[in-house]
Amino acid sequence: MKGAAIAALLAAQVVGGAGAMAAGADSSGTPARRAETPAAIQVVPGMPPVVDPANLYSETAADKMRPDVAKAPSRLYVPNRRSDDVWVIDANTLKVVDRFKVGVNPQHVVPSWDLKTLWVANNAERRGRGTLTPIDPMTGRPGPPVDVDNPYNLYFTPDGRSAIVVAEARKRLDFRDPHTMALQSSLWVPGCAGINHGDFSIDGRFAIFTCEFKRGTLAKVDFANRKVLGYLELSKSGMPQDIRISPDGKVFYIADMHSGGVFVVDGERFAELGFIETGTGAHGLYPSRDAKHLYVANRGSHRVYNRPRGKGSVSIIDFATRKVVANWPIPGGGSPDMGNVSADGKTLWLSGRFDDEVYAIDTTSGAVKKIKVGREPHGLTVWPQPGRYSLGHTGNLR
């Protein structure tokens, strides 16, 4: 299904979903009814207010770019895990305009809480301490690396007071100064082998992290008191990857690479509601700029490492109905992994993990353009992006 047919389908699903009033929840966790007028959200101290309680992504719409951030050139920063470098692509011309070496095994490029720095997380794959390489988004050039233990991923507390280094191999979250990366404290998460990706509640009180190597397990963390609240084992023995909260803050979506789809979890009750089948190797999750859809990058393989030209695809979940409304295969095969949506919402940018390429996917038609990059591209970021502040990963802005 391509072009106008997909656009028509998406429009029909959105219109149909807008009037839906389900009598009960189905196996995918479809809500029984829509909330009427949501109450104001009481956020944790220091966290910016939630402007629209019905849509926590309201300030990341295409027309909400911060003026200072908008001055940065439109670029993609692509970390290549096996060639230990970052390639820079001009998002307008689709040309590679720069490349530079960073630390060993760069995994993700992460916007800082204040949107002034892009951090490259080089975790060294258990071979050393690892580093964080800062990039100035105004010039696109890297600065001196900072020694940090095992930084697989990087997040920021909602109040902006701490960076959170996800030390995957250590089962640990390290709280650090968000500018200098000096260590503040650490939280051991012993039941979360391969602690990986995370996302925060609408009010900033807690976050849920995925445990990649713990048979489909999630960990819930209280950030006010910095303690583990508990673990949830999902109904399928899978391999949870990326996680993203719904616009209304009611549920979390968790991509699972082994199960080939997305789990729906009630964050407050920390209970599984359902499962949505998407495609082989479900991995990355990205909301559309209008917060109506969730793009799911299906990597095309259940394995951590695989051959190129797999059955990679992108599925689109309607937030209102929690149903898949379209599926776009990568022409000729591919391995869509991680990335983000362009500032205007017209392009979904994803790394092709096993194919050494980047995909520019038209969010209306699903048409794909491919750009060759370094060896094993992973968590690329698109910059600049609209929003007030960053919670981390490849651009989880609010």
N, C-alpha and C positions, 0 to 999 in steps of 0.2 A: 504494500500500500504506500503510495507516494504522492507528493505534490498536493494538488487541490483536494484530492480525496482525504488525505490526512488532515488538512486544515479544516475541512467540513466536518470530519468526525470529531475533532477536538472541540469545535464550536458547538456541535450538537450535544456533546457530553457535558460541556460547561452549562449550557442552557438547561438540559435535563436535570443536572445535578442541583442547579439553583432552586428548582421547585420541588425537589425530592423531600419527603417526610416519612422516612422508613418507620415501620411498626416495631422492628426489633433488630438487633445486631446479627449479621450473618458470620460465616466462617472467616471472613477477612476483617472482621471488627467494625463493619459499617455502623455508624452511630444511629441510635433509635430516633433522635430528633435533633434539630439544630438549636443551639442556644439562642435565646432571644437577645436582650441587650446585656452584653457582658459587663460585669462590674470592673471598676478601676483596679489595677494590679498594684499591690503593695510590694515593692521591690526591696532587695537587701540594701543596706546603707552604702552609698557611693555609686550605685549602679544607675545609669541614665534611665529616666522613666519610660514605661511602655506607652507609646503614644496611642496605639489602637489595640485594645485588649482582644479584639477579634482577629487581629493580624499582627503578630510580633515582627513580621518582615515589612511592615508598612514603610519604614524609613530606608529600605533598600530598593525601592522602586526606581525605575530608570531615570526619573526626574529628580532624584534626591541626592545627587552627588555633592559632597562637601566642596566648597569653592577652592580650598587649598589643595585638596586631593586631585581635583580636576585638572590641575596644572601639570600633572605627571604625564609623560608620553604614553600612548596606548601600546602596551607591550604584554607578551606572555613570557613568563620565566619558567623554564622547563628543567627540572633537576633530573639528571641521567644517572641512575644508580650504579651502573657498571663502568661508566667512563669518568665518574667523579667530576662532573662538570655541570654547568648551567648554560643552556642555550637560550638566547633572547630572540623572540620573534616579534616583528612589527605586526600588530593585529590588523592594520589597514591594508598593508601590501602582501601579507603572508610570507614575507621574506625573513630569513635569519639575518639579524643585524649585529649580533655579538655572541661571544661564547667565552667563558672563563672557568678556570679550575676552582674547585671548592674543596671541602674535606672528603673523607672516605665515605662512600655510599650515601649520597644525598637522597633523602626520601621525600620531603615536602618543602615547598616555599610558602611561608606563613606571614600574612600581614600582622603587624603589631597592633596592640589595643588602640594606640593613638593614631594609627594609619600612617606613621612617618617612616617606618622601616619594614623591609621584607626580610624575614629570617629564613635561611636555608638550614634545615635540620639534617646534619651529617652524622648518622648514628654509628658508623664504623662496624656494623654487623658483628658485635661481640669481639672485635679484634683490637679494640682500644677504647679510649674514653669518649671519643667523638667531639664534634665542634658545632657551633652555630656561626654561620657566616652572614653578616648583615649586608643588605643591599639598599642603597639609596634609590628610591623609586623615581626621584627627580632626574637623576643622572643615569640610572640603570647600572651603576658600577658597584662592585663589592668592596667592603671594608675589611679590616683585620678580623680573623676568626676568633671566637671565644671558646675556650676549652670547657666542655660540658659533658657529663657522663651520660652516654647512651641516649641521645635525643632522637628517638624515632619520630615523635610528633611534638607539636607545640600548641598550647592553648593559653588563654588569659582569663583570669577571674573577672566576673562581670563588672566589678568595681575598678578594674584596671590596676590594682595594687600589686598583683603578682602575675608573673608568667608561670605556666605549668608545663614543665618538661615531662613528656611521657617516656619514661625509661622502660621501654618494652621488655628488654631482657631481664630487668631487675624486679619486675612486678611492683613498680614504684612510681609515684607522682612526686616530682621535685618542684617545690615552690621557690621561685627565684625573682630577684628584682627585675622588673620588666624592661629596664634600660641597660643595666650592667650585666645582668644574668648572674649576679652573686647569689649564692644559695641562702634562702631564708629558713626553710624547713622541708621535711620529706614525709610522705605518707605511704606506708607499705600497704599494698592491696594483695594479700597473699593468695586469695582465691581466684585471681585473675591472671592466669598465664597468658602472656602475649597481650597485655593491656595495650590498646591500640588507638581507637577513635572515640570521641566523646561529644556530647552536646548538653546544653544547660536548660534547666526549667525556665519557664517564662518569667519568673520572679527572681531567678538567680540563686535560689536556695540550695539546689542540688544539681548534680550532673549524673548522667549515665554513661559509662564507658563499656566498650565491647572487649571481650576476652578472646582473642583470635585462636588461641591454642587450648581452650578449656571447654571443648564439647558443647558449643552453643550457649555460653554463659555471658551474663551481663553483670556489671558491678554498679551499685548506686552509692554516690559519695556526697556527704553533707559538707558544703564548703564554708558554712558559717562556723562550724565546729571542727572542720577538717578531720572527719572520721568516715569510715566505711559503714554505710547503713545496712548493707546486705547484698546478696547475690540472687540472680534469677537464672535458672536453667531453662532454656527454651524447649519447646515440645519436640523439636527435631535436633538431632545431634549434628550441628552444623559448624560453621566457621564464620562468626559474625564480623562484619567489616565496618563500613561507614554507618553513621547514625545521624538522624536529623529530626528535630521536633516539628510538629504540625503548626500551621500559622496561628491556630487558636490556643496552642500550648497544651492541649488535652492529651495528646499521644506522641510517642516517638516511633519513627520508622527505622528499622535496622536491616541493612542489606546483609544477606548471608550467602557466601560464596559456594558452600557445599549444597545448600538447600535450593538454590536457584530462584531466590525471591526475597521478599521483604516481610519481616515480622512487624506487627503492630502491637505496641506495648503501652499500657496506661502508666504514665510516669509516677503519679501520686500513689497509686495502689501497688505499683511495681508488679504488674500482672500482665501476662500475654493475652491479647484480645483476638488475634487472628494472624493469618499468613496470606500474602499476595504473591502468586507466581509471576515472575517476570521473565527471566532468561538464565542461561547457564553462566555461573560465576558472578552473580549479582555483587557489586562492589562499591561504587561511588553513588552518592545521593546529592542532588542539587535542586533547590526550589526555583521555579521560574520567577522572573522579575515582578509579575503581577500576583505571585503567591497562589496561583490557581492549580499549578501542576508540580509534580516532583519527577525530575529526570533520574532514571536509574541506569547506571553504566553496568552492563552485563559483560564481564571480561571474556566470556567464551570458553572458559576452562575452570574446573574445580581446583586446579593445582596452583600452588604458589608460583611455580615457574613452568612455562610451557612453550611449545613451538609457535611460530607465527602463523597468521592466517586462520585463526580459530573462528568459531561461530559467534563472534562478538556482536552485540546489539545495544540499542538504547530503548528502554521502555518508559512510557509516560503514565504516571499514576495521577488521577484526578483527586485532589485533596478533599473535595466535597463528598464524593461517593466512595473513595478508597478502592477504585477500580482501575485496571489498566485500560487506557483508551487508545493506545497506539504502540507499535513496536517497530523500530527502525533498525534493520540489519546493516552492518558495515559492508559496503560493496567489496567483493573480493576477499572478505574475511578480515578479521582484525581483533584487537584486544583493548577496547575502551576501558580506562581505569579511573583516573582522578583528574579533576580540573575545576571548572566553574563556568558560569554563564557570563557572557559579555555585559558590559554596563547597560547597553540598550536592550538587552534581552533577546536579541535576534540570532545570536550564535552560542551554541554550547561547545566549549573547548574541552577536549579530553586527551590525555596521553594515551598512546597505543603501546602498552607496556611491553608486549612480546614482539612488536613489529618495528620498534625504533622509529616511531612517527607520532605526529600529533594530528588530531582530527578537528576540523572546523565543521560543525554540524548545524545546518539551518534549522532553527526551532519551529519554522512553519511547515517546511516540506520534508525535512529529514535528509536533505541532500548533503553529501559529505565531500569535503576537500581534505587531502592528506599532505602533510609537510614532513619531510625526513629530518630527524634530529639525532642525538647521540644514542648511546647504548642503554637500553632499558629505561625510558622516561617514566617518571612516577608522578608525584603530587604537584603538578604545575599550578601556578596561579595566574589569574588574569588581572591586569592592573592598568588604570584605576578602576575601582568599583564604588557604587553608591552605598551609603550607610554612614552611621555616626561613629561606630567603634567596632573593633574586631574581637571575636571570641577565639580566633585562631584557625587552625587547619588551613585549607587552601583558600580561605576567605569566607568564614562564617560570620557575616556582618549583621548588625542590627541597628 
